[in-house]
Amino acid sequence: MKEKIVFVTPEIAIIPDLHTYSGGLGVVSGSFSLSARKFGLPVVFISILPRQGLYEQGLDTYGMTISYKQYFYDWALEDAGLVPISVCGSPTYVRVWRLVAEKFNSAEVLFLDCDIPENDELSRKNSLQLYGGSFHSGSTMERKAAYSDVLAKGSIAALRHLGYSVKLYHINESYGAFLPLMLLLEKLKEGIPLKAALDFVRACTVFTTHTSLDAGNPKYNTDMVAKMTGVHDINLLNALGGDPFNMAVAAARLSSRTNSVSQSHLSVLENSWQLLFTGTELVSVTNGVSSDFWQSPEFRNIKNAKELAKVKARSKTSGIKYLQEKFGICLNPDAPILVWARRFAEYKRPTLLFHDLGWLRNHFERSGLQVILSGKPHPDDKPMIEAWNWIYRIAKELPHLFILPEYEPLEMGRILRCTADIWLNTPRPRLEACGTSGMSANMNGTLQVSSRDGWVLESDPQQVFLFGGEVSNNDNMDAEDMRKVLDCALNIFSNKPEVWYEMALQAKYEAEERWTSDRMLRDYYSILYRLDLDSDCT
């Protein structure tokens, strides 16, 4: 058996009925798993099995609702054994489930589950919801830290239970930071000096950081981390993660290399985080998505713009039918459709399009523009829940504006990408580390209107409608510039279709060549792992 590359991730998106993801991080992880299987690589993916997912997004008279549901996955998983670990000094059991990978064209994926009869009620909650749940559902900082502790200790225990030899640990986002910390603790307990132990752990660990935002880089009370993990040397914890204990900093300092997820993200890390990321080499690997999953087959072998226009028309008609049957909304296939669909986070600016409702009404009447919004706020993010509800209320008054009452990034996301003419991307510059939804939109004959951030700064500027500056703190100015760019884009769509579809064709070609997870995988091997891809392929 070949030595394994172990990809440890807090979420992974395989199929919609496995509620083991919340957004783009899961999409990238799932895409990597598809590419790893395609190349026959010895990569095993490990994540948590959250029986209640994130939450169920619904709708009532007043707006968005939040509820929780218990999911069962016996049809997709097989029992791979029971392993014991310790959380806060208390014995805890973890059921290891293996994805029936052949059903999903995925590499091997192991899921860790604490919601089992062998555990007490408190321990069962350690993996019940994504990221340890929300304060809305009664979670605490200890519960959130326990999610990471289970991910770390459960991964190590599962790999040893299955007899796997590990070549490299790839920590995907800072929630996995406790894993190299556990490896370090083991070496210290063996009597190995600290420097030698650190060298050993760093040599077999790499780290991908997906965001510079505090929300994606949790910090915990150092005493709590000591109690949680069993690493009682407070000075060591402070040296690795600071006080409070920063999970991203610790993951970087325990890794030989840390990669950003785009070139612009790398510049943010170099300018803002360099002093924190001591002991690790900063490199860049831009994210990618699986074209095998995200691109509708009818878009794959298109040769010219006229053919693309015909395929897009059929794709829009099919998507419109789906949206009518599922949500009861009626769309005109001959008029432009603009879609904004992603996590409903403040820095992604979901309300930017609505700074001038008069402009929007004018386009609804003049160009026939139709706007679809789909997004899921974090259950603790009350301002964004209110923003969602505000858009829902104005959608009742504005024809051609539709906010979908549920957000599902995979199945619905694929359909929206195939249905949209314009994919709107509005993050505040320097805050979107990469963003990948526009990559898969381009694969399906959709053009982007985007602020200047993330991966789009590496794309051909001739194939994307960019607005605003690369640094901006003025949303009103960005909204004004966005409207001007949208005016231009809609004019081309309506009056110069041959230009539009030639742009869309070139954007599709670029996405197929540069923005896939196959390319990302190759970059992981050459830039992050420093391994020979050919020698690992089967």
N, C-alpha and C positions, 0 to 999 in steps of 0.2 A: 504494500500500500504506500502510495506517495505521501510525503509529508504535506500537511494541510496548511493552506492559508486560511486563517479564521477571521471572518468579517463579523464583528460584533456591533449590532445596531439596535437602537431602542425601538425602531419601527421598520416595517418592510411591507410594501404593497405588492401582493401577488395577484389576487383576484378580489372583486368587490365583496364577496360573501365571507372573506376572511378579514375581520375588522381589526387588523393589526397595524394600522397606519392612520395618519391624520392629514398628510400633505406631501410636499415636495421631497422631504428627506426620505420618506417611505418609497416614493416613486423612483428616486435615483437608486435606492438599495434594491428594489425589485428589478429594475432594469439591469443592474449589474449581475443579479442572479441569473437572468435570462441569457446574458452574454457569456457568463462563465460556463453555463451548460453547453451553449453553442460551440464554444472553443474546447470543451472537454477538459476544463481546468480543475485542479484539486482544491477548490474553494468551498468551504462550508460556512453557511450563514447562521448566525445565532441571534435570536430576538426573544422578546417577552410575548407570551400569549395572553392578551388582555381580554378576559371573558366578556367585558362590557364595552370594549373599544374606548372611544372618546366620549361620545354621547349621541343620542338620536335627535336630529334637528327636525322639528315639526312646525306647525302653524295653527294659530287659533285666531279669534276675532281681533285680538290686540297685537298680534305679531308673532315673532319667533318663540317657540317653546323648546324646552330641554327635558329629555327623559333618558332613562337608562334601561337597557335590555340585556338579558343573559343570552349569549350565543353559544351554540354547540357546533363542534367542528369534526365529529367522528368520521364524516364522509371524506374529509381531506387529510386527516392526520393518522399516524400509527404510533402506538406506544413504544417508546425507545428506552423506557426504564425509569426508575425512581432513584434520586440521589439526595443525600443529606447535606445541608449546609448550616451555617450559623448566621443569624441576623440579630445584631445587638446582644450577642451572647446566648440567644435562645435557639434551640434546635428547630430547624425548618426543613421540610421536605419539598423537593421540586420534581414534578413530573416532567420528563423530557418527551416531547412529541416530535416526530419526524414528518415533515411534509411528504405526501405521496408525490414526489417530484415529477414522475412520469406523466401525471395528469395535467401538469401546468408548464411543462417545458422549462422547469427551473432547476438550478443546481440544488444540492442538498441544503435544506433549511431545517434547523432545530428550533423549537419553541419551548420556552421555560414557563411552567404553570405552577403557581402556588395555591390556586383555588381548588384544592383537593381534600378529600375526607381525612387524610393523614395529618392535616394541620389544624391548629385551633383557629377560632374565628378571626383573630387579629392577624395572624400570619397569612390567612387566605386572601386578605386584602392587598398583600404586597404586590400582586400582579393583576389585580382585578380590572383596573382601568389604565389606559395609556398614560405613561409618565407619572404613575402613582395617583392619578385622579386629579380633581380640581378642588379648590376650597369650597366651591359651590356644592360639591358632592360629599363634603365632610373630610377632605384630605388635610394633611398637615405637612410641614417641611420634613418631618421624620419619615412619613409615608413616601414622599417623593424621593428622598435619599435611599430608602429601602428598595425602591424600584431599581435603582442603579446598583445597589449591593447584590440583589438577586441576579441581575444581569451579569455581574462580574463573577461572583462565586458559583452561580449556576452554570455559567459557560465553562469554567475550568473543570468543575465536577462532571459535567456532561461529557466533555471531550475525553477525560480520563476513563470514565465509565465505558465509553465506546471504544477505548483503546486507540485513539487517534494520536499520531505524532504531529506536533505543530512546528511548521517552519517559520511562520510569521503571524502575529496578531495585528489586524487592521481595526483600530478603534474608530468607528464611524460616529462622530459627534461626541461631545464631552460627557454624555451620560454613561459612557463606558469607561470612564477614567479610573474607577475602582479596580478594574481588571489588572492593569500593570502594577497597581499598588499592591494587590494581593500577591502577584508574582514576586515583587520586591520583598514583601514580608516573609514569604517562604524561604527566600535565599538568606535573609538575615537570621531566621530561625535555624538555618543549617550552619550558622557560624561564619558565613562569608562576609568579609568586610564591606562596609557600605558602598565604597566606590566601585568595587568589583561587582557587587550586586546590582548597582545602578547600570553599570556598563552592560551586564548580561540582559537586563530587562529592556534597555534601550535598543540593543542589537536585534531584538526579536519583536519590536513594537513600532508601528507607524500610526499616525493620527490624521484624520480628516476633520477639519473644523468648518462647519457650514454657515456660520453666522458670527458677526461681531456684536450682536445685540445681547444685552444682559439676559433677556428672556430665554435665550437658547444656551446660555452658559451659566448654569445655576451655581450659587455660592451657598455653602452650608457652614454652620457653626462648627469650629474645629473640634471642640469637645464632643459634639454629636457624631462627627465623622470618626473620631477615635473609638467611641463606644460602638458605632455601627459596624465598622470594618475590623476592629480588633488591633489596629495599629495605634498603640498607646504612646508612641514617642511624639509628643506635641511639637517639639522643635523640628523633627523631620517633616511632619505634616505641614508646618508653616513654611519650611524651606521649599517644599514641592508645590503647594497650592496657595500659600499666603494665609492670612487671617482676616476675614473668613476664608474658608477653603474654596478656591475657585477651581471648578472641575475642568475647565478648558486649559487653564494654566498647568494644572497637574498632569493632564493627559499629554500636553506638549512636552513638558519637562521629563516625562517618562518615555518619550518616543525619540527614535533616531531622526525621523523626518516628520514634518507636519505640512500638509498641503492645504492651500486655499482652494476654493471651488471656481475661481475665475481669475483672470489677470487683474481686474479692478479690485477684487477682494484681497489679492496678494498685496496690493499697494496699501490698502487699509491696514492690514496686519503689520506690514513693515513700518508704517508711520505711527501706528497707535499701540501695537502690541509687542513690538520687538523686544523691549526690555523685559516683558513678562515671559516671553517664549525663549528664555535662556536654555541652552543645552540641546536645542533641536534645530535642524536645518529647515528653513522655510522654502517650500517649492509650490508650484501651481499646477493643478490638474483641473481643467474646466469640466464641469459636470456634463453628462450626456444622458439620453434616454433611449430605450429600446425601440428601434424602428420596426422590429418584428411585432411588437405589441401595439405601439402607438399609431403606426401608419396603416390606414385602411388599404387593403390589398389593391384596390382599383387605382390607387395613386402611384403604384410602385414603378411602372414601366412606361410612364408617359413621355413622349418624345418632343412635343411642341406645345405652344401656348393654346392653340385651338383645341387640341385634345384635352388639355387641362381644363379649359372652360366647360367642355361638355361633361367631363367627369365631375367637376365641382357642382354643376347644375343638378346632376343626379344625386350627388351626395347631400346637397342642401335639401332636396325634396324628401329624401329618406329621413334626414334629421328632423325636419319640420313635422313629418308624420309622427315620429317618436314623441316629440315635445307636445304635440296636440293630444295624443293618446294618454300620455302620462300626466300632463299638467293642465290640459284644456286650453292651451294658448294657440292662437292662430297667427301664422306668419306668412308673409308674401315671398315666395321663392325668387321673384324677379327684383326685389328691393334689397339694399345692403343690410346685412346682419352684423352687428358689433357685439362681441362677447367679452365680458370681464368675469373671470372665474378662477378663484384661488382662495387661500385662507383669508379670512376677513380680519386682517391686522392693520393697525393704524398706519404703520410706515408704508404699507402697500397702497394707501390712499384710495379706498373704494368710493369715496364721495367726490373725488376730483372732477368727475364728469358732470357733476350736478351743481357746480359753482354758478352757472348761468342757465337757469331753467328756460329762459326765453330763447336762448340760442338752440337749446335742445328741442323745444316745441317747433321752432322754425324748421329744423331739419326733419322732424317727423312729418311735417306738412310738405316741405319742398322736395326733399330727396327720398322720402319714404323710409328713412333710417329706422331700423328696429334694434332695440338694445336689450340684451339679456344679461342679468347679473346672477351669479351663483357663488356663494361663499359661506364659510362656517366660522363664526367667531369662537375664540376660546371661551368656555363657560364662565370664567372669572373676569372676562373683559367686558364690563358693563358698558363703557362708552361705545364699543364696537357693536354690541348687541343693540344699543339705542340707535346707532347709525344704520344698522340693518333694518330696524323697524321703521326708521324715518324714510328710507328708500322704499320700503314696502308700502307705506302710506301714500307717498307721492306717485307710486306706480298705479295706484287705484284711480288717480286723476289724470294721468298722462297716457294716452294711447301709444302703443308701440314700445312701452317700457315694461319689462317683465323681470321680476325677481323670483327665482325659483325657490320653493319652500324646503329644499334639501340640497345638500352639496355632497357629491360623491365623486372623488377625483378620477377614478378609473373608468368605469363603464360610461357614466354621464360625461366625464371629461373627454373621452374619445369622441363621443357623439357631438359635443359642442365644438370641438376642433374641426370636425368634418363639416359642420353646419355653418360656422362663422365665415364671413368674408374678411372681417377685421378682428384681430385679437388685441385687446387693449391691455397695456402693461404700464402701471402708474407708480411704481415705488419711488419713495424719496431717495434721490441720488446718494450713493455711498452707504446705503443701508441694506440693499438687496445684494447678498453675496454672489448669487448667480441667477436664480430663477430659471426654470426649465420649461414652463408651459408653452412658451412661444416656439421652442424647438419643435415640439410635436405638432403645434399648429401649422408651422411652415411645412412639415412633412405632408400635410393634408390640404395643400393649396390655399392656405390662409396667410394673409399678410399682417404684419404687426404695426401698430402705432405704440411707441414705447418711450418712456423717459430714458435718460442716458445712465444706465446702471447695469451691473451684472454682465452676463455673457454677451448681450447685444453689442457691447463696445468692441467685441472681437469679431463680429459678423461684418459682412459687406454692407456699408452704409447705403448702397444703391438698392438694397432689398428690404429696407425697413424705414418706416416713417418715424424719425426721432424728433422729440421736442424737449425743451428746457436745456439747462446746462448740466455739466458733470458734477457740479456742486451747487446746491440750491436749498435755501431755507424759506423760500417764499412760495407757498402753495398757490396763491392767487396769480402770480406771474406765470407759474408753470401751467395752471389751468388755462390761462389766456393763450399761451403758446400752443398748448395741446389742441385747443379749439381751432386755431389757425391751421395746424397740421392736419387735423381731421377734415377741415374744409377742403384742403388740397387733395387728401386721399379720397374723399367721397366724390369730388369732381372727376378725378381720374376713373374711379369705378364706374360712374354713371356715363361719362362722355368719351372715355378713351379705354374701352375694355381690352383692346389689343395690348395697350401699354400695361394695364393692370395684370393681365394674365402672363405676360412675359416676365414681369417682376416676380409674380408668384411662382412661376416655373423655376427661375434662377434661385429663389429662396428655398424652394423644395430641393433642388440639386445640392445646394450648400448644406442644408440640414442633413441630407442623406450621407454626405461625405464627412462633415466635420462635427456634427452635434449628436452623434449616436453613443450609446453605452459601449458599443464595440470599440470605438476609438478611445473612450474613457478607460476601458479595460487595458488597452495597449499602453496608454499613458501611465496607468497605475503600475504596470510591470516595469516600464523603463524608467520612470521618473521617481515614483514613490517607493516601490519594492526593490528596485535595482536587481531584478531577476530576469532570467532568459525565458521569455514567453514560449518560444518554440519547444524548449525542453520540458515544459509543463503540459503542453497540449497533447491530447490523446488522438 
